[in-house]
Structures are given as C-alpha cells and as structure tokens.
C-alpha cells in the first residue's frame, strides 16, 4: 500500500511499506525545492538531510504520522479497526481510512493498495463511502468525532466532507468527563486564557454515530475546531509529540515543560510564550495531570509561521480521586507534585530557556490571581459533580501559586 501525503492540495510526499516490512515516508523533490513551501512539521524542517527517508520502528508508521491515529488500546481505535476490517496494529491502512479529515491541513490518500509490496497479507480497508461509521478521525484516547453543525444538531459528515466541530462523548471509565472539560474550558476562558468555542450538547442530538455506541450519560462536549476556518478551509497544526518526533505512547516521557516553552518562544514569539506560562499556571491550579505532549499544539495560519494553538483537552483529573496519578504529566523545573510548585519553578524555567525570570514571575502571580478569582465567580454554576467541586477547593487551598 502506498499513501500520498498532501498539505491541502499540494503533494508533499509518499508513505509506503517496503518489501522488508519497513514503513517509509519520503518527501517529493518538488515540495522541497519550493522556497515558500508550507511546513509539514517542525521536526522535518530540522532534519532535511539526505537520504530524506523517515522510517517507523518495527513496521509501524513514522512517529509524526502515528500521532494522527487514535491511540493504541483506545475504544476509538478498536472501533475504527473493526469497521475497517483490519487489525488495530495495521497502521498504514488505518491512516488510509482516516486520511480525508485529519487534524490540520494534511490529507492522506491511498494510491495503489498493492503496488508497494509486503502489504499483500493485510486486507484493504473498507471505503468510507461503503461504511459511514468510518467518517471520523481525531487522535487520542477518548471517543470523539469530527462533525458538522446544523442548527442545534450535529452530524457526522458524509465522505469527502470535513467537520468543523469536535464532539467528545461520555467516557465509560470516568463519570461526567464532558461536563468536567466544559467546566475547565469555561474557567480558563473566564481567567483570560484563549480557548475555542464550546458547549454541552445532548448525545441524542448527534446524528450518524455508530449504532453500537450506547451511553448511560446524556451529555457530550462540542468544541469548534481551530484547524478549520469559517469557510471550512484547513489550517495546519501539529501537536508537540509530532514537533518532537515522539511516538504517542511516549507522550509523558523524555521531555518537560521547559522543552515546550523553549520551542514556543523560539518559533512563535514572546507573546505566545507568555500565553503558555498562563496555561501552565491554570494546569497547576486546576489539578490537570494530563497536560502531556499531545495536549499542546502549534498552528500555522499562513502555512509557514507557527503560533501556539488555543488551549484544549483541559480536564481536572483530581476530580477522579487518588486512583489516578495525581501529578503533573511532565516535569516543571524538576517538580511534578502540584502542591510543591511555586513561582520559583517558573522562574527557573525562564532562566533555562533564556526568558525573563522577572516577567515570567509577574505573569504567574497575575494569572494565579485571575484563575482564583474566576473560580470564585463560577464555582457554583459549573456543571461538575459536588465531589469534584470540593476536591478543587481543597486543591486550591494547598497550592502555593
């Protein structure tokens, strides 16, 4: 199987499985020769050395493309593989199924399902036109779908159309996850942090969901996609697992918040660095232990210059009790315990990346005050469980920010 990779309508390169089992991505020479070419990924821009072949491990996709798939062992990946008629570890055909509505401006199209060799033992995936339940794709663990809004209802788009919203469905492991994320987004917005438009919707108002999906809870979270404009034009994005060429399974490993901050400040500028600091303060004060590499992204509004994306996947994990790892997903100046994080940790982060410790400290103090004030105003009206509200009260009382 061979897959052509495009940014919007411009061909970037090919992914194919070789006879020896390797899955290789290779850039088109015409793309590389174009002086104002759109950026596929920051990591590629820093690794454009011959032979310009990028290979995945053990027959898997290269990490950049792995990060477009629902994560391993997720309900979404299981559902997708079953509908496509392939195994969950058959990443090339899975990417082919999802390629029409991926995050960002990338499009992946199957060119010749057998010419690449070594793929003949794998069944060709079902066509999305044949099975409408395949019309979605968003990476991650949670069940979420790309949808179109039609007045008060949401619909999975027909094949060839892209959704402009994401709907996140109830989680079978943890109660009221859509309400939790809605509340964190509302709290963050009230504190002055940039977030997309969002709302809670009835699951029954989402048309076209796979028949086998049944939920005891009735609410889902709808979020406007920041990688699509009002006309539906694709805006490229990449998460920080892609920026750092990290496999999805390693999203908690090998890097820290200083790594993200340094890249944002270098490629996006001082204003985006300051916004990142504000979000980190919110992550600490909201008790979010899931702000890993995939939950931070760059967007490319003009196709070339990176900007920090709006905040997304904001959840308060402390709402679900001590059974979870209740520490920061990545280290902040060597610290992971929420209650031990102080302004000094942010100042050390700034020193490490040659930003201003004084300015960073001022941003931390100002943001912490805004976040606490916003919680006081919204606390009683947010649709989270009473136990979660009390857990957040206690968490804020123990925080040193």
LINCORHU-V848783 format. One record per residue. RES is the residue in three letters. PSI is psi as a letter, one per 40 degrees, with the letter a starting at -180 (* if undefined). Layout:
# LINCORHU-V848783
res->[RES	RES]
psi->[PSI	PSI]
This chain:
# LINCORHU-V848783
res->[UNK	UNK	UNK	UNK	UNK	UNK	UNK	UNK	UNK	UNK	UNK	UNK	UNK	UNK	UNK	UNK	UNK	UNK	UNK	UNK	UNK	UNK	UNK	UNK	UNK	UNK	UNK	UNK	UNK	UNK	UNK	UNK	UNK	UNK	UNK	UNK	UNK	UNK	UNK	UNK	UNK	UNK	UNK	UNK	UNK	UNK	UNK	UNK	UNK	UNK	UNK	UNK	UNK	UNK	UNK	UNK	UNK	UNK	UNK	UNK	UNK	UNK	UNK	UNK	UNK	UNK	UNK	UNK	UNK	UNK	UNK	UNK	UNK	UNK	UNK	UNK	UNK	UNK	UNK	UNK	UNK	UNK	UNK	UNK	UNK	UNK	UNK	UNK	UNK	UNK	UNK	UNK	UNK	UNK	UNK	UNK	UNK	UNK	UNK	UNK	UNK	UNK	UNK	UNK	UNK	UNK	UNK	UNK	UNK	UNK	UNK	UNK	UNK	UNK	UNK	UNK	UNK	UNK	UNK	UNK	UNK	UNK	UNK	UNK	UNK	UNK	UNK	UNK	UNK	UNK	UNK	UNK	UNK	UNK	UNK	UNK	UNK	UNK	UNK	UNK	UNK	UNK	UNK	UNK	UNK	UNK	UNK	UNK	UNK	UNK	UNK	UNK	UNK	UNK	UNK	UNK	UNK	UNK	UNK	UNK	UNK	UNK	UNK	UNK	UNK	UNK	UNK	UNK	UNK	UNK	UNK	UNK	UNK	UNK	UNK	UNK	UNK	UNK	UNK	UNK	UNK	UNK	UNK	UNK	UNK	UNK	UNK	UNK	UNK	UNK	UNK	UNK	UNK	UNK	UNK	UNK	UNK	UNK	UNK	UNK	UNK	UNK	UNK	UNK	UNK	UNK	UNK	UNK	UNK	UNK	UNK	UNK	UNK	UNK	UNK	UNK	UNK	UNK	UNK	UNK	UNK	UNK	UNK	UNK	UNK	UNK	UNK	UNK	UNK	UNK	UNK	UNK	UNK	UNK	UNK	UNK	UNK	UNK	UNK	UNK	UNK	UNK	UNK	UNK	UNK	UNK	UNK	UNK	UNK	UNK	UNK	UNK	UNK	UNK	UNK	UNK	UNK	UNK	UNK	UNK	UNK	UNK	UNK	UNK	UNK	UNK	UNK	UNK	UNK	UNK	UNK	UNK	UNK	UNK	UNK	UNK	UNK	UNK	UNK	UNK	UNK	UNK	UNK	UNK	UNK	UNK	UNK	UNK	UNK	UNK	UNK	UNK	UNK	UNK	UNK	UNK	UNK	UNK	UNK	UNK	UNK	UNK	UNK	UNK	UNK	UNK	UNK	UNK	UNK	UNK	UNK	UNK	UNK	UNK	UNK	UNK	UNK	UNK	UNK	UNK	UNK	UNK	UNK	UNK	UNK	UNK	UNK	UNK	UNK	UNK	UNK	UNK	UNK	UNK	UNK	UNK	UNK	UNK	UNK	UNK	UNK	UNK	UNK	UNK	UNK	UNK	UNK	UNK	UNK	UNK	UNK	UNK	UNK	UNK	UNK	UNK	UNK	UNK	UNK	UNK	UNK	UNK	UNK	UNK	UNK	UNK	UNK	UNK	UNK	UNK	UNK	UNK	UNK	UNK	UNK	UNK	UNK	UNK	UNK	UNK	UNK	UNK	UNK	UNK	UNK	UNK	UNK	UNK	UNK	UNK	UNK	UNK	UNK	UNK	UNK	UNK	UNK	UNK	UNK	UNK	UNK]
psi->[h	h	h	h	h	i	h	b	e	h	h	d	a	i	h	i	h	i	d	e	e	i	h	h	h	h	i	h	d	d	d	d	e	h	d	f	i	i	h	d	i	d	d	d	d	e	f	g	i	i	e	f	h	h	h	i	h	f	e	i	i	i	d	d	d	d	e	e	i	i	i	i	e	i	d	d	d	d	d	d	d	d	d	e	f	i	i	d	e	g	d	d	d	d	d	d	d	e	e	e	f	i	i	a	e	i	h	h	h	h	d	h	e	e	d	e	i	e	e	e	e	h	i	i	i	i	h	d	d	d	h	e	e	e	f	i	h	h	i	a	d	i	h	i	i	h	i	i	h	g	b	e	i	i	h	h	i	i	h	e	i	i	i	e	i	h	h	h	i	i	h	e	d	h	i	f	d	d	d	d	d	d	d	d	d	d	d	d	d	d	e	e	i	h	i	i	i	i	i	h	i	h	d	e	e	h	i	e	i	h	d	e	h	h	i	d	i	e	i	i	h	h	h	h	h	e	e	h	a	d	e	e	h	h	h	i	i	i	i	e	d	d	d	e	f	h	i	d	e	f	e	e	i	e	i	a	d	d	d	d	d	d	d	d	d	d	d	e	i	d	d	d	d	d	d	d	d	d	d	d	d	d	d	d	d	e	f	h	e	f	g	a	d	e	e	h	i	i	i	g	d	e	e	d	h	i	i	h	i	i	i	i	f	h	i	h	d	e	e	e	a	e	e	i	h	g	i	i	d	i	i	g	f	e	i	e	h	d	e	e	h	i	d	d	d	d	d	d	d	d	d	d	e	f	i	h	d	d	d	d	d	d	d	d	d	d	d	d	d	d	d	d	d	d	d	d	d	e	d	e	e	i	f	i	i	d	d	d	d	d	d	d	d	d	d	d	d	e	i	e	*]
